[in-house]
Amino acid sequence: VLIRGGGKFFKSKMAEEISSTAAAASTAAATRRRSLWPSVLRWIPTSTDHIIAAEKRLLSLVKTPYEQEKVNIGSGPPGSKIRWFRSASNEERFINTITFDSKKESPTLVLVHGYGASQGFFFRNFDALAKHFRVIAIDQIGWGGSSRPDFTCKSTEETEDWFIDSFEQWRKAKNLSNFILLGHSFGGYVAAKYAIKHPEHIKHLILVGPAGFSSETEHKSEWLTRFRATWKGAIINHLWESNFTPQKVIRSVGPWGPGLVRRYTTARFGNPSNADVLTEDESRLLTDYVYHTLAAKASGELCLKYIFSFGAFARKPLLHCASEWKVPTTFIYGFQDWMNYQGAQDARKSMKVPCEIIRVPQAGHFVFIDNPTAFHSAVNYACRKYISPDGQENISLPEGLESV
């Protein structure tokens, strides 16, 4: 009886499993049909899967093996009643992370991208940097392939914590300490603020064309004052305060978005004055990647008006907290960088830690794309204490770079 009953039970379970498998296959087929259908006809042809796929295509240009992972940072700070990003959701969040193979004794270098970018922008640097460092690059929360929670911050302080606290939780999840932190542009702003709040984890800070050093009061612009007084200036200022981001333009034009991004990347990175112009493959893959990261759900981009006032002036400038710096710092700027290196010079006067400012020729704001070879020399020089065999610091500045 038991055997017969058991047979009936197993037959029943087998029928359930077959039915379940068939249903799953049917659902998967339907999902594939839905995913194929919208990719051609929907207004904004992108998704998280598209972002990761575009990232893999772009990183196919990199020779060094790497591991891609989504690092779980949970739904909120441990022990806190306030969930991440003031969200009402218990959903766990993730930071898209790539780690490159290196020698075990190599120092760890963490790369943080800027506004409107993501970790793939460093695709021309991974191979060279991985020769000396254990390189880890992330998509900040709300960007690239990381989670894109609803942006609910209402102040500059909350917005800063949005990025700083999520990065700290990522650091804990990765069990990192005593690392070198490199941030570009807005990522430089976040890296600097993080280093002020958590200096015990960082042995060196590298800020590449960092944003947010000066406020409007430090750099009063007659042109900007006059422009604001015009009707065009008033409209643009209103759009800024309404948090109208460049990404909204990309989404608004729908299927014409990729073409718009292609014109931007061609104009921005195809400049013959750069030391190393993008190849056709690089340009095509970067354009594809940039489109998908910009057109996806609005999240991190909405920090703009809380961090900067119209004209890209910081609401809480780094210059004002320069005396609080506790980590040795190297600034790197392109010769044609629209971020003014004089902000770093002004900050250095108040800093109580070692500070260097290096300028790279034939490069603009994206110095690591425009002149990667010289950029790598600048980073290696900044970290000479950690990567030279005997820890020497009295090494000459590489030819072509300028110390200011």
C-alpha positions in Angstrom: 0.0 0.0 0.0 2.8 2.3 0.9 4.6 1.6 -2.3 1.5 2.0 -4.4 0.7 5.2 -2.5 4.2 6.3 -3.0 3.9 5.6 -6.7 0.8 7.7 -6.9 2.6 10.4 -5.0 5.6 10.4 -7.3 3.4 10.3 -10.4 1.5 13.2 -9.0 4.8 15.1 -8.2 6.1 14.3 -11.7 3.0 15.6 -13.3 3.3 18.8 -11.2 6.9 19.2 -12.2 6.1 18.7 -15.9 3.3 21.1 -15.7 5.5 23.6 -13.8 8.3 23.2 -16.4 5.9 23.7 -19.3 4.4 26.8 -17.6 7.9 28.1 -17.0 8.9 27.4 -20.6 5.8 29.1 -21.8 6.5 32.1 -19.5 10.1 32.3 -20.7 9.0 32.2 -24.3 6.5 34.9 -23.7 9.2 37.0 -21.9 11.5 36.5 -24.8 8.7 37.6 -27.2 8.0 40.7 -25.0 11.8 41.5 -24.7 12.3 41.2 -28.5 9.2 43.1 -29.4 9.8 46.3 -27.3 13.5 46.4 -28.3 12.4 47.2 -31.8 9.3 49.3 -31.3 9.2 50.8 -27.8 9.9 54.5 -27.4 13.1 54.1 -25.3 14.9 50.9 -26.6 16.9 50.0 -23.4 16.8 48.1 -20.2 19.2 46.9 -17.4 20.0 43.9 -19.5 20.9 46.1 -22.4 23.2 48.1 -20.1 25.1 45.0 -18.9 25.3 43.6 -22.5 26.6 46.9 -23.8 29.2 47.0 -20.9 30.4 43.5 -21.9 30.7 44.5 -25.5 32.8 47.6 -24.6 35.0 45.6 -22.2 35.7 43.0 -24.9 38.3 45.6 -25.9 40.1 45.0 -22.6 42.6 42.1 -22.5 42.9 41.7 -18.7 40.5 39.1 -17.3 37.9 40.6 -14.9 35.0 39.6 -12.8 31.6 41.3 -12.9 29.4 41.2 -9.9 26.4 42.9 -8.3 27.4 43.7 -4.8 24.4 43.7 -2.4 24.3 46.8 -0.2 21.0 45.8 1.4 17.9 47.9 1.8 19.3 50.4 4.3 22.1 51.2 6.8 22.4 48.5 9.5 20.5 49.4 12.6 18.9 52.4 10.9 15.2 53.0 10.7 15.7 55.0 7.5 16.1 52.8 4.4 18.4 53.7 1.6 17.5 56.8 -0.3 14.5 57.5 2.0 12.7 54.8 0.1 9.5 53.2 1.2 10.7 49.9 -0.4 12.4 47.0 1.4 14.0 46.1 -1.9 17.7 45.3 -1.6 20.1 47.4 -3.7 23.2 46.5 -5.7 26.3 48.2 -6.9 27.6 47.0 -10.3 31.3 46.1 -9.8 34.1 44.9 -12.0 37.4 43.6 -10.6 40.5 43.0 -12.7 43.1 40.2 -12.1 46.3 41.4 -10.5 49.2 40.2 -8.4 48.2 39.5 -4.8 50.6 42.1 -3.3 49.3 44.8 -5.6 47.7 47.9 -3.9 43.9 48.2 -4.5 42.8 51.1 -6.7 39.0 51.9 -6.7 37.7 54.0 -9.6 34.6 56.2 -9.3 33.1 57.7 -12.5 31.6 61.1 -12.9 28.1 62.6 -13.7 26.4 61.1 -16.7 29.0 58.4 -16.9 29.7 54.9 -15.5 32.6 52.6 -14.9 32.9 51.6 -18.6 34.3 55.0 -19.4 37.7 53.7 -18.0 37.8 51.0 -20.7 41.1 52.5 -22.1 42.8 52.4 -18.7 42.1 49.0 -17.2 44.9 47.0 -18.9 47.6 49.6 -18.1 46.4 50.1 -14.5 46.0 46.4 -13.8 49.8 46.0 -14.3 50.4 47.8 -11.0 47.1 47.7 -9.1 44.2 45.5 -8.2 41.7 47.6 -10.1 38.1 47.8 -9.0 35.6 50.0 -10.8 32.0 50.6 -9.8 28.8 52.2 -11.1 27.6 54.5 -8.4 24.2 53.9 -7.1 21.6 55.2 -9.6 24.0 54.9 -12.6 25.0 52.3 -15.1 24.2 48.8 -14.2 23.7 49.5 -10.5 20.3 49.7 -8.9 18.3 52.8 -9.8 16.0 53.5 -6.8 13.6 56.5 -6.9 15.5 59.6 -6.0 13.8 61.1 -3.0 16.4 63.4 -1.5 15.4 67.0 -0.7 18.6 68.6 0.3 22.3 68.8 -0.4 23.1 66.9 2.8 20.7 64.1 2.0 22.1 63.9 -1.6 25.7 63.6 -0.4 24.7 60.9 2.1 22.9 59.1 -0.7 26.2 58.5 -2.5 28.6 58.4 0.5 26.6 55.9 2.6 25.9 53.6 -0.3 29.6 53.6 -1.2 30.5 52.8 2.4 28.1 49.9 2.5 29.7 48.7 -0.7 33.1 48.9 0.9 32.0 46.9 3.8 30.4 44.2 1.6 33.7 44.0 -0.3 35.7 44.0 2.9 38.1 46.7 1.6 40.4 48.9 3.6 43.7 50.8 3.0 42.9 51.4 -0.7 43.6 54.2 -3.2 40.5 56.0 -4.2 40.3 57.7 -7.6 37.2 59.8 -8.6 36.6 61.7 -11.8 34.5 65.0 -12.0 31.4 64.5 -9.9 32.9 61.2 -8.8 35.8 63.2 -7.5 33.4 65.3 -5.4 31.9 62.2 -3.9 35.3 60.6 -3.4 36.6 63.7 -1.6 33.5 63.9 0.6 33.8 60.2 1.4 37.5 60.6 2.3 36.6 63.4 4.7 34.0 61.3 6.4 35.9 57.9 6.3 39.6 58.7 6.1 40.6 55.6 8.0 40.0 53.4 4.9 41.9 55.4 2.3 45.7 55.7 2.0 45.7 58.0 -1.0 43.1 60.1 -2.8 43.3 60.9 -6.6 40.9 63.5 -7.9 40.7 63.7 -11.7 39.2 67.0 -12.9 37.1 67.1 -9.7 33.9 69.1 -9.7 32.6 71.2 -6.8 35.6 73.0 -5.5 34.3 76.5 -5.8 30.9 78.3 -5.2 29.5 81.0 -7.3 30.6 83.6 -4.7 34.3 82.6 -5.2 34.1 82.8 -9.0 31.7 85.6 -9.8 31.2 85.7 -13.6 30.0 88.9 -15.2 29.0 86.9 -18.3 26.9 84.5 -16.2 25.2 87.4 -14.3 24.4 89.1 -17.7 23.1 85.8 -19.2 20.8 85.1 -16.2 19.2 88.5 -16.8 18.2 87.5 -20.3 15.0 85.6 -21.1 17.1 82.6 -22.3 19.1 82.6 -19.1 15.9 82.8 -17.0 14.5 79.8 -18.9 17.6 77.7 -18.5 17.9 78.6 -14.8 14.3 77.6 -14.3 15.0 74.3 -16.0 18.0 73.7 -13.8 16.1 74.4 -10.6 13.3 72.1 -11.9 15.9 69.3 -12.2 15.7 69.1 -16.0 18.7 66.8 -16.8 20.5 66.2 -20.1 19.3 62.6 -19.9 15.7 63.7 -20.1 16.5 65.0 -23.6 17.8 61.6 -24.6 14.6 59.9 -23.4 12.3 62.5 -24.9 13.5 61.8 -28.4 13.0 58.0 -28.0 14.3 55.9 -30.9 16.4 58.9 -32.2 18.3 58.9 -28.9 21.2 56.6 -30.1 21.8 59.0 -33.1 21.9 62.0 -30.8 24.4 60.2 -28.5 26.5 59.2 -31.5 26.8 62.8 -32.5 27.9 63.7 -29.0 30.5 61.0 -28.6 31.9 61.7 -32.1 32.2 65.4 -31.4 33.6 64.9 -27.9 36.0 62.1 -28.3 36.8 62.3 -32.0 38.8 65.6 -31.5 42.1 65.3 -33.5 43.8 67.6 -30.9 43.6 64.7 -28.4 46.7 62.6 -28.1 44.9 59.3 -28.8 41.7 59.5 -30.9 39.2 56.7 -30.5 39.3 54.0 -33.1 36.1 53.1 -35.1 35.4 50.1 -32.9 36.0 52.1 -29.7 33.7 54.9 -30.8 30.9 52.5 -31.9 31.0 50.4 -28.7 31.3 53.5 -26.4 28.4 55.2 -28.1 26.2 52.1 -27.7 27.2 51.8 -24.0 26.7 55.6 -23.3 23.2 55.5 -24.8 22.0 52.7 -22.7 23.4 54.2 -19.5 21.8 57.6 -20.2 18.4 56.4 -21.4 17.6 54.1 -18.5 15.5 55.1 -15.5 16.3 58.5 -14.0 17.9 58.0 -10.5 21.4 59.2 -9.7 21.2 62.0 -12.3 18.6 63.8 -10.2 21.3 64.8 -7.7 22.3 67.7 -10.1 20.4 70.6 -8.7 21.1 69.7 -5.1 24.9 69.5 -5.5 25.4 72.4 -8.0 23.7 75.7 -8.7 23.3 76.9 -12.3 26.7 77.2 -13.8 28.0 74.0 -12.1 29.0 75.9 -8.9 28.9 73.7 -5.8 26.4 74.4 -3.1 28.8 73.0 -0.5 32.2 73.6 -2.1 35.1 71.3 -1.3 37.2 74.5 -0.9 35.3 75.2 2.3 36.3 71.9 3.9 39.9 71.8 2.6 41.3 72.2 6.2 39.5 68.9 7.2 41.4 66.9 4.6 43.1 63.9 6.3 44.3 61.9 3.3 47.3 62.6 1.0 45.9 63.8 -2.3 46.9 64.1 -6.0 44.9 66.2 -8.4 45.1 65.4 -12.2 43.8 67.8 -14.8 43.9 67.8 -18.6 45.5 71.0 -20.1 42.1 71.7 -21.8 40.0 70.6 -18.8 37.1 73.0 -18.3 37.4 72.3 -14.6 39.9 74.9 -13.4 42.9 73.6 -11.5 43.2 76.8 -9.6 40.4 75.5 -7.3 42.8 72.8 -6.2 45.6 75.4 -5.8 43.3 77.4 -3.5 42.4 74.3 -1.5 46.0 73.3 -1.1 46.7 76.5 0.9 44.4 75.2 3.7 45.2 71.5 3.4 47.3 69.9 6.2 48.2 66.8 4.2 50.6 66.2 1.2 49.1 67.5 -2.0 50.2 67.5 -5.6 48.6 68.9 -8.7 49.5 67.4 -12.1 48.4 68.6 -15.6 48.3 66.3 -18.6 48.9 67.6 -22.1 46.6 67.0 -25.2 43.7 66.2 -22.9 40.4 67.8 -21.7 38.0 66.9 -19.0 38.1 63.1 -19.9 41.9 63.0 -19.6 41.9 59.2 -19.2 40.2 58.8 -22.6 41.9 61.7 -24.4 45.5 60.9 -23.5 45.5 57.5 -21.6 49.2 57.0 -21.8 50.0 60.3 -20.0 47.2 59.7 -17.6 48.6 56.3 -16.6 52.0 58.0 -16.0 50.3 60.6 -13.8 48.5 57.9 -11.7 51.7 55.8 -11.4 53.6 58.8 -10.3 51.0 59.7 -7.8 51.2 56.2 -6.4 55.0 55.8 -6.7 55.3 55.1 -3.0 53.0 52.1 -3.3 54.1 50.5 -6.6 57.9 51.1 -6.7 59.8 48.0 -5.6 61.5 49.8 -2.7 58.8 52.4 -1.9 60.8 55.3 -3.4 59.2 58.7 -3.4 62.0 60.7 -4.9 61.2 59.8 -8.5 61.2 62.5 -11.2 57.9 63.6 -12.7 57.5 61.8 -16.1 58.3 63.9 -19.2 55.4 65.8 -20.6 53.5 66.1 -17.4 53.4 69.4 -15.6 53.4 70.0 -11.8 51.7 73.2 -10.6 
